[in-house]
Structure formats: structure tokens, C-alpha cells
Amino acid sequence: MNSKERRQQIIELLEIKGTVEIAELAQRFSVSDMTVYRDLQRLEEEGYLRKTIGGAIRNIDFPVGGESSYSRRLKTNWEEKQALARRAVQYIEDGDSLGLDASTTTYALAREIQKLKVSDLTVITNLISAQLDLSRNEGISSISTGGLVRANSFSLVGPVAEKFLETVNLDKSFLSAKAVSLEGDFMDPEISEAHIKELLVKRSQEVTMLIDHSNFGKRALNTFDTSKDIHRLIVDDKTSPECLDRFRDQGIEVQVVPVQKLN
């Protein structure tokens, strides 16, 4: 049994039982505990589970009308999102004040930021899962916007979050979008999320968008930004070159990142 087949069986066991134990899986597959641990690590990165002491629990998948659930979106193009995050983190310096929106792509970025050796980095975000990861680094001040919790996206939105963001001045913000039109508009299907993204753009000196190829050429209900407001666009190498011409023509820095798929 190869690693891919083994991980698929772990997913199926989680669907049935809700929890798994490393020792039990090691015996079941006749592999070492470390091999199982690496499998669980990979599945956690893809959004299928959360590791616990000695095992793992299944991620709760919230059903959402008109919008993919958070855990399902974590599983979609995760390698691409990680590649974008690894490129974006190169533009972060100690002493920066950063803004992150509530997207699975910026969650990948938060995981990369958490690894940085910094002593004076401030990150403001409305993504709860990002706050938890960032808090593990003592050199990072992780600040929540506050607000109403959207369970399907683990984000904070509404008047409290918006009022807070209206008072801050950020060096850099990193955002994503669920849709990017051929005209260069960045969109989100949820109006409360779009308002937060719009404020992050307005309150930042430099704006970087991280967009994987699957979101180009789409439209959504709410436009929160246009290409005239961004400074840098980071995309993966599956993005159609024609989609990027409009941004380059406007003098926007476009970074195309190669993606290496894992087995």
C-alpha cells in the first residue's frame, strides 16, 4: 500500500469514527508511528483533520449555501496556495504591520509567517485559525479585529471588525479573492467579507493579492477591489498568461510561482 492509498483509508476511517489513533493506524498499516504521523501532518495541511496528542480528529465541515465550506476550500489547490504563501512571505520584514484577510490562501501565508524568526511583527487579521497559528511565535503580535463569527469560514465580520479596521494604519496587506474578472476586478460572494477586504486595502500602504489559477475569469456578487489599488499579484504557474496581461499593462508587479505537486 502506498502513501496515497494509506491516507485515503485514514480519511475514510475519520468519516466513520470521527477520531483515529497513531498506534492503531501503525498496526493496521504495518508501518511505523512516524510514518503515520507524517500522513496525519499531510492530511492536516490539506484540511481533512486536526492532529491531537496521539492521534487526530476529523475537521468539521460546515454546509454553506452558495459558498464552499472552509475545510473543503482548504483541500482545494492546497499546493498552489502553499507555493503562493512561500513567495509572499519573502516580502515581509521585521517591524512590519500586516493585514491578512480571511481566506484559505492567507491561512497558508499565516502558517509561513509563523515560522519566521522575528521580534517585532504585528499581524491584524479577522481569520480565527490564523490568529491561533500566529500566536505560537513570541515575536509576532497577533491582533484580532473582533466581530461576529462566521462559522463556515472561521472569520470575524460586521460593524465591530469594520470599525476597528477604520482606525489602523498598515504597512502591508495580503489578500485573496474567490473571483477575479477579466476586467481585473476582485470579488467575493459574501458582502460582509468583501467589506473587510475593502478596508484592508484602503488602510494599507502596499497591497499584495495571492490568487490561484482556479479563481481567474470568474465573477461573484461583491467587488471589493480593482487592479488600480494593488501593488503586487502572486499567482501559480497554471494561470493563463492572457489573464495577467491586464495587470502587467497597468504596471503591477506580477509574480508567477511554479508549483510542485506532492504524491
Secondary structure, 3 states (H helix, E strand, C coil): CCHHHHHHHHHHHHHHHCEEEHHHHHHHHCCCHHHHHHHHHHHHHCCCEEEECCEEEECCCCCCCCCCCHHHHHHCCHHHHHHHHHHHHHHCCCCCEEEECCCHHHHHHHHHHHCCCCCCEEEEECEHHHHHHHCCCCCEEEEECCCEEECCCCEEECHHHHHHHCCCCEEEEEECCCEECCCCEEEECCHHHHHHHHHHHHCEEEEEEEECHHHECCCCCEEEEEHHHCCEEEEECCCCHHHHHHHHHCCCEEEEECCCCCC
